[in-house]
Amino acid sequence: MRHRSLKRSYYRILAFLAIIAATGVSNSSGQEKLKHPNLVIFVADDLGWNDVGYHDSVIKTPNIDSLTRQGVELNRFYVYPFCSPTRTALLTGRSPLGLGITRPIGGDAVLPLDEHLLPQTLKSSGYQTLMSGKWHLGSRDETALPHKRGFDSFYGHAGGFIDYYTHQRGGGLRRRPGGSQQGETPPPDWQRNGKTLVEEGYSTQLIGKEAVRLLRQRDKKKPTFLYVTFNAPHTPLQAPQEFIDRYKNVENEDRRVFAAMVDAMDEEIGKILKVIDEEKMRDNTIVLFMSDNGGSSRGGASNAPLNSGKGSVYEGGIRVPAVIRWPGVLPAGKKLDQLTTVHDLFPTLATALGVKPLNKKPFYGQDLWKSFRTGKVVPHKDVIIASQAIALFHREWKMIQGQGVNGRPGYRELFLIDADPEERFDLSKVYPELTEALGAIIDRFPKGEPLSSRRGGQGRRQRGQGSGQQRPRQQQP
């Protein structure tokens, strides 16, 4: 009798274990449990240093701010001056300058198809790879689109910017809510997996809604990589009136609408974070937030107190808000002064997720996971970030080398960047030998054939105070 009772208990235990094995999604706390942690990356478009609440901005971003309290604020996080190079570095871990991508990708240009991308590595490791938002790495044909480059699904737009309501390509630079645009109507740039969609709605909210849907309907037996790339707050300046009304005290109209756009984006981020909690994913999910480049003063952004802005390799163009959260693994409420670049994310996240990168070409980025976990600064190798001008970070130094534009001569400027983050004091004349040596490093760097032929560039003699223009420089005696 006792033998039968033990036998029945044995089979009940086996059945219970089989149920756990079959679901494989929860532990004793109800939190999701998978072989690899989930990864959610938020990318804002043209968000400046002074455009988040935790940098004392007039703009309210409570959900982004909450990530800094719950995770690690990457206080020295660097990207490229334009969106396509940043997205290239993020997804490949390689140098956009070496690939010839220093400008927004346009026309028939595409991120080379032989470059290995982060979603391809993650998909090979069993991840479901999902994207909602802006691509801007080429759309010559379907082979260049996200759902053919490692993502299981793609919803959003392929080009640089759109009208927030009609989703027309280009969208116009300064349209207002309810405004109209004269001339030929551009085609829509809104799709799902290569098929054009015609649907109503404010694009920021549609991108957020899709991200929520993807999380709710995910395969819970697989880890998830969700890549949410808002087109906000890139121009055209458009936002729902209810958000604009929240900033009646902001006198400048461009700044007021821009603030509303950021606020609307933050609200969508909050909805997605709430779903992560409701789906019991929080403790097993790495969440990263970043901007793709500094803000544009012409588009209502502010990079104060940093110098210059979008399109420039001065701090206002390439040093951006960023934060990473993983509860129980990364310290909460930590501000990390580790030099971190967008190239570093692929190798760093691969280590964090416990996956082997499948790239055959070498990373330009550096694995900084140990620094993220311990909060201790580690030495970073020299790193180059380029637009028309080039910035080199070498230990405590930053040197900028420009080719000159409109007949002006080339130039070199040297900053002790930790002590002078506003780049007020050019030390190139004080340390001429160091300046020359760092210039030689830039000159030797292998530069790829330019991928994009789009015109425009970074001038040296622009003026301004930290919101998209360069301020006057002081020479140290």
Secondary structure by P-SEA (a helix, b strand, c coil): caaaaaaaaaaaaaaaaaaaaaaccccccccccccbbbbbbbbbcccccccccccccccccaaaaaaaaacccccccccccccaaaaaaaaccccccccccccccccccccccccccaaaaaaaaccbbbbcccccccccccccccccccccccccccccccccccccccccccccccccccccccccccccccbbbbbbccaaaaaaaaaaaaaaaccccbbbbbbbbbccccccccccaaaaaaccccccaaaaaaaaaaaaaaaaaaaaaaaaaaacccccbbbbbbbcbbbbccccccccccccccccccccccbbbbbbbbcccccccccccccccccaaaaaaaaaaccccccccccccccaaaaaaacccccccbbbbbccbbbbbcccbbbbbbccccccccbbbbbccccccccccccccccaaaaaaaaaaaaacccccccccbbbbbbccccccccccccbbbbcc
